[in-house]
């Protein structure tokens, strides 16, 4: 019961039910319960001391090759929780595991079945038995051979899936998640939808051409070496609340290339609009090197040259969603689209490729060389032409909404004051630095079903090599 609920129904009952205006308190019903009170549980210090002594004794039993003595003491240690690192610490828990492992190694099949039967009755999990015996997943074969059944415990991912199913039954959906995230970052969802714009239709139709556009912009990829082969770590990194949700959904969409992982780090980004201690979110997958085509820039260029005009637009949409901007230039009262790239890095060449592709679509653009970056910009009527092509293929919700609002403004479907009000409601800088908050709100529809490890890279690569 939550605190507020407890107060609402009469407060905390510390010393039993109130006797006010009800005569003397009856003790009859409580005596039996009092007499049957459970024995006090051992303190942590007491448990550790007892477990240490039992470990000393079981060591002697093993030295004497006394299996029955060892089995009895291991059972006693399990009953006391000596195998539970949370109760007694990892060192003692490891001693219990080692004692079991040694007993397992010196036992014949009959004794092993006796051990498994004993520990099953003590509630030990299949996983603990597999790890401690050294059998791993093959412990199931031993259980079957001994005629012992131990149910598999529900994994965290299974529990999460069941909770999600329940939430959906109660009315939760991707659309609700989407609107929650957009409201979180200040977008006037209801007002925009009144003008016929579906603010959540960006969660569809992510294809390979769009993904390549992201590879050309925001996606980072680097080679890492496993024990058996080389992998590519493909990652998307952001501190932006909207991109945190978008990037996760994109990698989940392409999850067939690997399991999606997630990590959080404190960003060294300066304070933004009062937001301090900004958390950066990274999503990543490990892909076998031979299955990742996009390390080679020439391969990307060759791929783009084979695309039809519609897929070229999808590539440009991926670039815009990654390192691009869609904005209204107030001084000139016109829409503009801008794509940026670092000036001296290999991705600078992609601006020339995009410019060439735009020219084939009949759209003029300019590239400006700045001190440390290069920017391709499309403006005026050319921007309107490009927005008409891009709008349905943009998946960044803020950029997609902006594109649609600017087209409606240009076509006279909304007046300038309405456009200004709706456009400014989703001013992009308001979204910065809120990646973790937005991701938490979106979690029921975007989880990765992964447990984060402090040794994530090794664990992920090891899983790939199984």
C-alpha atoms as one frame of an Amber mdcrd trajectory, in Angstrom:
protein
   0.000   0.000   0.000   1.323   3.458  -0.890   1.730   6.049   1.865  -1.145
   8.219   0.652  -3.472   5.184   0.492  -2.475   4.152   3.991  -3.268   7.595
   5.397  -6.576   7.646   3.542  -7.796   4.458   5.198  -6.903   5.471   8.712
  -3.164   5.825   9.138  -0.495   3.394  10.259  -1.514   0.841  12.924   1.581
   0.640  15.105   0.258  -0.996  18.264  -2.715  -2.938  16.952  -6.273  -1.719
  16.348  -7.451   1.431  18.104  -9.388   0.932  21.378 -10.889   4.408  21.410
 -14.652   4.243  22.123 -14.573   0.468  21.653 -13.870  -0.808  25.132 -10.768
  -2.727  26.164  -8.726  -4.363  23.428  -9.313  -8.085  23.114  -6.183 -10.224
  23.371  -7.838 -13.567  22.707  -7.173 -13.713  19.016  -3.601 -12.528  19.357
  -2.254 -14.990  21.956  -1.964 -17.889  19.542  -0.148 -15.774  16.990   2.173
 -14.425  19.683   2.999 -17.912  20.972   3.690 -19.108  17.422   6.055 -16.241
  16.600   8.934 -17.292  14.376  12.413 -17.658  15.760  14.703 -14.641  15.289
  16.707 -14.696  12.066  20.493 -14.773  12.379  22.343 -11.504  11.984  24.677
 -11.101   9.039  27.720 -11.369  11.317  26.320 -14.518  12.933  25.517 -16.092
   9.571  28.993 -15.320   8.218  30.613 -16.849  11.300  28.504 -20.015  10.995
  29.121 -20.305   7.253  32.865 -19.889   7.755  32.889 -22.744  10.261  30.849
 -24.968   7.934  33.276 -24.240   5.087  36.143 -25.343   7.346  34.291 -28.572
   8.126  33.332 -29.320   4.521  36.949 -28.826   3.466  37.977 -31.570   5.895
  35.243 -33.860   4.559  36.531 -33.343   1.020  40.112 -34.018   2.108  38.912
 -37.317   3.585  36.904 -38.095   0.421  33.773 -38.359   2.597  30.981 -37.652
   0.122  28.057 -38.120   2.521  29.623 -35.729   5.032  30.269 -33.190   2.255
  26.715 -33.513   0.919  25.211 -33.044   4.382  27.281 -29.912   5.080  26.559
 -28.398   1.657  22.849 -28.903   2.339  23.265 -27.164   5.696  25.104 -24.244
   4.074  22.376 -23.881   1.450  19.692 -23.820   4.186  21.577 -21.017   5.960
  22.013 -19.016   2.752  25.802 -19.398   2.675  25.607 -19.658  -1.127  23.932
 -16.238  -1.396  26.516 -13.526  -1.968  24.044 -10.798  -1.012  23.768 -12.287
   2.485  27.324 -13.383   3.214  29.507 -11.784   0.555  30.987 -13.140  -2.642
  34.010 -14.831  -1.060  31.981 -17.168   1.157  29.423 -17.835  -1.596  32.280
 -18.825  -3.908  33.639 -21.270  -1.291  30.233 -22.991  -1.191  30.174 -23.164
  -4.984  33.724 -24.587  -5.044  32.834 -27.249  -2.457  29.842 -28.305  -4.555
  31.999 -28.398  -7.692  34.615 -30.647  -6.042  31.902 -32.963  -4.726  30.362
 -33.137  -8.192  33.688 -34.090  -9.772  34.397 -36.983  -7.378  30.834 -38.363
  -7.401  29.427 -41.201  -9.476  26.087 -40.931 -11.284  24.070 -42.237  -8.331
  25.613 -39.735  -5.913  25.125 -36.887  -8.372  21.415 -37.709  -8.539  21.255
 -37.701  -4.724  22.939 -34.283  -4.661  20.539 -32.848  -7.249  17.521 -34.246
  -5.402  18.709 -32.718  -2.122  19.351 -29.285  -3.602  16.112 -29.311  -5.604
  14.220 -29.739  -2.310  16.161 -26.758  -0.942  14.956 -24.550  -3.814  18.232
 -24.188  -5.703  17.851 -22.927  -9.283  18.895 -24.758 -12.438  21.266 -21.906
 -13.230  23.128 -22.191  -9.904  23.436 -25.954 -10.345  24.702 -25.561 -13.900
  27.255 -22.899 -12.981  28.507 -24.605  -9.803  28.803 -28.052 -11.377  30.498
 -26.699 -14.491  27.804 -28.312 -16.649  26.215 -25.037 -17.730  23.113 -25.602
 -19.836  23.784 -29.358 -19.890  22.595 -29.594 -16.269  19.183 -30.192 -17.849
  20.452 -33.524 -19.190  21.500 -34.572 -15.689  18.150 -33.569 -14.214  16.371
 -35.594 -16.902  18.648 -38.593 -16.309  17.910 -38.439 -12.567  14.159 -37.983
 -13.098  14.210 -34.582 -11.384  12.182 -31.590 -12.556  13.198 -28.040 -11.676
  11.141 -25.348 -13.366  13.019 -22.659 -15.224  12.647 -19.283 -13.580  11.122
 -16.537 -15.650  13.792 -14.334 -17.204  13.645 -10.582 -16.767  12.939 -10.127
 -20.459   9.965 -12.506 -20.214   8.619 -10.622 -17.205   9.010  -7.325 -19.095
   7.123  -8.742 -22.074   4.286  -9.903 -19.819   4.081  -6.468 -18.169   3.987
  -4.842 -21.614   1.181  -7.150 -22.728  -0.773  -6.195 -19.623  -0.157  -2.479
 -20.269  -1.424  -2.863 -23.817  -4.539  -4.618 -22.526  -5.078  -1.592 -20.282
  -4.858   0.742 -23.269  -1.144   1.542 -23.617   0.094   1.734 -27.207   2.904
   3.075 -29.363   0.757   6.087 -30.169   0.267   6.896 -26.482   4.011   6.487
 -25.926   4.735   8.766 -28.883   2.396  11.525 -27.704   3.751  11.298 -24.147
   7.294  11.862 -25.391   6.251  14.758 -27.639   4.318  16.428 -24.818   7.319
  15.961 -22.545   9.418  18.115 -24.866   6.779  20.824 -25.203   5.047  20.050
 -28.507   1.385  21.080 -28.690   0.180  17.679 -29.834  -3.579  18.317 -29.673
  -3.399  21.695 -31.431  -1.232  20.347 -34.255  -3.524  17.341 -34.783  -6.489
  19.719 -35.175  -4.914  20.751 -38.503  -4.811  17.184 -39.806  -1.183  16.386
 -38.985  -0.642  12.933 -37.488   2.203  13.614 -35.057   2.964   9.910 -34.632
   3.085   8.573 -38.184   6.886   8.717 -38.113   7.094   5.223 -36.564   6.777
   3.440 -39.931   8.560   2.471 -43.136  12.224   2.489 -42.074  14.054   0.860
 -44.980  17.677   0.210 -45.932  18.103   3.405 -47.969  17.055   5.538 -44.985
  19.390   3.529 -42.736  22.295   4.210 -45.113  21.506   7.919 -44.810  22.007
   7.582 -41.051  25.255   5.668 -41.657  26.401   8.680 -43.681  25.619  10.991
 -40.767  25.031   9.987 -37.124  25.909   6.282 -37.040  29.410   5.460 -35.834
  31.009   2.148 -36.773  34.368   0.708 -35.758  36.030  -2.697 -35.890  36.572
  -4.677 -32.666  38.255  -8.057 -32.352  36.675 -11.079 -30.677  38.355 -14.392
 -29.899  37.197 -16.024 -33.127  36.516 -13.201 -35.570  36.217  -9.451 -36.088
  33.056  -7.460 -35.414  31.813  -3.970 -36.126  30.326  -1.967 -33.279  27.496
   0.056 -34.835  26.279   2.800 -32.509  24.031   5.842 -32.259  24.804   8.362
 -29.532  22.682  11.286 -28.321  21.751  13.578 -25.438  18.557  14.624 -27.223
  15.249  13.354 -25.850  13.582  12.816 -29.228  16.597  11.170 -30.848  16.983
   8.816 -27.868  13.620   7.247 -28.686  14.066   7.442 -32.471  17.548   5.901
 -32.485  16.497   2.992 -30.291  13.510   2.228 -32.512  15.719   2.371 -35.613
  18.232  -0.121 -34.210  15.429  -2.352 -32.930  13.990  -2.304 -36.449  17.325
  -3.620 -37.714  17.872  -5.917 -34.707  18.295  -8.924 -36.996  21.902  -7.793
 -37.457  22.590  -8.154 -33.728  21.239  -7.678 -30.199  20.683  -4.034 -29.260
  22.662  -2.850 -26.246  22.408   0.401 -24.323  24.816   2.406 -22.183  24.583
   5.676 -20.264  27.390   8.149 -19.625  27.709  11.625 -18.201  28.080  13.974
 -21.148  30.787  16.633 -21.259  28.306  18.886 -23.067  28.010  22.355 -21.464
  24.848  23.227 -19.526  21.898  23.884 -21.835  18.950  26.044 -20.855  19.350
  25.220 -17.189  19.858  21.476 -17.756  22.921  20.289 -15.815  24.560  16.860
 -15.509  23.380  15.785 -18.952  23.214  12.031 -19.566  24.299  10.743 -22.969
  22.572   7.621 -24.263  24.288   5.205 -26.642  22.569   2.354 -28.482  24.739
  -0.203 -30.226  24.906  -3.585 -31.903  27.864  -5.836 -32.665  27.777  -7.153
 -36.218  30.120  -9.639 -37.856  32.456  -7.652 -40.033  31.589  -9.590 -43.182
  27.890  -8.736 -42.688  28.439  -4.963 -42.393  28.840  -3.430 -45.870  29.197
   0.181 -44.869  32.752   0.478 -43.478  33.961   1.260 -46.976  32.877   4.680
 -48.282  33.262   3.483 -51.876  30.708   0.756 -51.111  28.218   3.391 -49.882
  28.765   5.532 -52.983  28.311   2.509 -55.255  25.090   1.586 -53.411  23.642
   5.097 -53.753  24.319   5.158 -57.501  22.102   2.066 -57.949  19.056   3.619
 -56.232  15.900   4.925 -57.876  14.803   8.542 -57.173  12.444   7.589 -54.304
  15.167   5.698 -52.446  17.580   8.581 -53.061  15.066  10.763 -51.199  15.062
   8.228 -48.339  18.863   8.422 -48.138  18.637  12.215 -47.922  15.941  11.852
 -45.235  18.334   9.702 -43.186  21.030  12.368 -43.564  18.609  15.117 -42.495
  17.366  13.111 -39.486  20.989  12.542 -38.502  23.149  15.617 -39.083  20.547
  17.869 -40.648  18.148  20.647 -39.706  14.718  21.617 -40.983  13.940  25.179
 -39.940  12.169  28.428 -40.840  14.470  31.388 -41.492  12.523  34.268 -39.953
  14.546  37.107 -41.486  13.949  35.832 -45.020  10.564  34.291 -44.146  11.410
  31.022 -45.893  12.019  27.349 -45.042  15.530  25.959 -45.120  17.122  22.521
 -44.952  20.715  22.115 -43.839  23.039  19.096 -43.598  26.369  19.401 -41.770
  29.587  17.395 -41.873  32.986  17.789 -40.255  35.309  19.550 -42.672  38.332
  17.256 -42.492  36.695  13.858 -41.950  35.810  11.196 -44.502  32.073  11.942
 -44.265  32.630  15.353 -45.887  32.450  13.672 -49.313  28.815  12.733 -48.681
  27.769  16.394 -49.003  29.030  16.374 -52.599  27.131  13.142 -53.267  23.916
  14.595 -51.793  24.347  17.789 -53.816  24.728  15.753 -57.014  21.648  13.672
 -56.145  19.593  16.812 -55.444  20.579  18.275 -58.802  19.207  15.155 -60.531
  15.937  15.788 -58.664  15.879  19.358 -60.023  16.771  20.943 -56.676  19.560
  23.507 -56.276  21.747  23.602 -53.161  24.906  25.286 -51.919  27.817  24.011
 -49.833  29.446  26.460 -47.419  32.935  25.767 -46.075  33.214  26.961 -42.465
  36.236  26.875 -40.160  35.706  23.342 -38.847  32.630  22.135 -40.730  30.943
  22.122 -44.106  27.220  22.757 -44.609  24.941  21.931 -47.500  21.916  24.225
 -47.558  18.694  24.284 -49.564  16.411  27.307 -49.264  13.475  29.143 -50.801
  11.376  27.368 -53.424  13.991  24.626 -53.723  13.471  23.915 -50.018   9.717
  23.646 -50.620  10.349  21.156 -53.463  12.615  19.090 -51.223  10.192  19.221
 -48.270   7.404  17.834 -50.461   9.641  14.861 -51.247  11.109  14.449 -47.760
   8.149  14.992 -45.431   6.799  11.439 -45.592  10.255   9.875 -45.235  11.545
  11.836 -42.225  11.381   9.806 -39.015  12.630  12.400 -36.545   9.227  13.586
 -35.253  10.240  17.210 -34.661  11.762  17.575 -38.124   8.790  15.790 -39.694
   6.280  18.054 -37.931   8.272  21.135 -38.933   8.325  20.040 -42.565   4.551
  19.541 -42.605   3.868  22.850 -40.855   6.057  24.759 -43.326   4.319  23.127
 -46.285   0.878  23.971 -44.849   2.026  27.554 -44.248   3.393  27.835 -47.790
   0.171  26.399 -49.271  -2.020  28.789 -47.248  -3.650  26.059 -45.145  -2.670
  27.839 -41.929  -2.084  31.557 -41.413   1.248  33.003 -40.322   0.280  33.539
 -36.673  -0.947  29.951 -36.292   2.177  28.667 -38.023   4.407  30.727 -35.750
   2.628  29.499 -32.605   2.778  25.813 -33.569   6.305  26.021 -34.985   7.734
  27.711 -31.911   6.041  25.200 -29.588   8.607  22.629 -30.664  11.719  24.800
 -30.721  14.466  22.217 -30.996  16.810  23.373 -28.225  14.141  22.589 -25.641
  14.688  18.900 -26.335  18.413  18.864 -25.677  19.791  17.124 -22.616  16.648
  15.092 -21.863  17.492  11.784 -23.515  17.184   9.650 -20.383  13.891  11.250
 -19.323  12.299  10.748 -22.740  13.590   7.200 -22.993  12.112   6.312 -19.606
   8.677   7.501 -20.727   8.925   5.526 -23.941  10.356   2.402 -22.307   7.266
   0.122 -22.476   7.392   0.139 -26.271  11.134   0.382 -26.835  12.900  -1.888
 -24.342  15.927  -3.904 -25.391  15.299  -6.963 -23.202  18.920  -6.799 -22.106
  20.654  -6.756 -18.743  23.431  -4.164 -18.688  26.821  -5.491 -17.634  29.908
  -3.629 -16.531  31.742  -5.768 -19.066  29.223  -5.222 -21.842  31.485  -5.413
 -24.868  33.014  -8.779 -23.929  29.590 -10.172 -23.009  27.986  -9.037 -26.275
  30.799 -10.394 -28.423  30.821 -13.659 -26.472  27.078 -14.032 -27.126  27.669
 -13.448 -30.845  30.362 -16.151 -30.958  28.218 -18.887 -29.382
